[in-house]
Amino acid sequence: MCKRSWITVIMTVIFGSNLTSSVKITRFHVPSKVSHSALLDCKYNLEGEQLYDVTWYKDDQQFFRCRPNGEIITYVIEAIKLDYSENAILGSCQVTLMALTPKSSGIYKCEVISEGPTFNSDSKSVYLDVVDAPLIQEHLFTGSSSINRHNESDELPSTSDRSGSTSGLSFPHLTNTLLFMYQLYKLYFNH
């Protein structure tokens, strides 16, 4: 048995069998480049543990928390305006950043923590860059793939309505499309 295995056996005997975190982030969505708004989504699996909370950070400053009872707690930090539902749903902590400016750029992190005594956790982070809309429009017109608007793929995520059917666009994507079309109108008609 290697040294690491012996340490694991000894720690298991002393502290119990739950040494590895069973809390897992199963889907983490923060776009890498945006112009006006951004949907942040952190889905997780507690593997039978109880949730303590889910916290969103920008540059290590917390700004949004989802509690296990559905309560949402917000913290004011510079350059971030939030849009969110009244209650969090267990298994997901979602928030939309609105009215973004270049000062809103930064490292966005989601951290999921289970209840004590273990307080197991998992976290993921990514840099979100807020750029001027004309820069994003230029990339959309030229077909450049240097801007990846989704962490996982270039496909738009599917969302389900109450009937269970899926569509290819979610509300934030429709909002971004409308903003894009409005800016084109202003650009070409000098309004």
RAZIZI-V103937 format. One line per field, one symbol per residue. phi: phi as a letter, one per 30 degrees, with the letter a starting at -180 (. if undefined). burial: # if it has 16 or more other ideal C-beta (glycine too) atoms within 10 Angstrom, else .. Layout:
BEGIN
phi: ???
burial: ???
END
This chain:
BEGIN
phi: .dedddddddddddcjdcdddcdbdcbbbbddbbcbbadcbbcbbchjdcddabbcbbhicdbabccddjdcccbdbdibccbaddbdcejabbbcdchdbedddlccbcbcbdddddhdbbbbbadcccbdeedddeddddidcdccdbddadddddbccddjdcbdbcedddddddddddddedddchc
burial: ....................#.#.#..####.############.#..#.########...######....#.......#.#.....#....#####..#...###.#######...#.#.#####.###..#..#..#.......#.#.......#..............##..#...#..#........
END
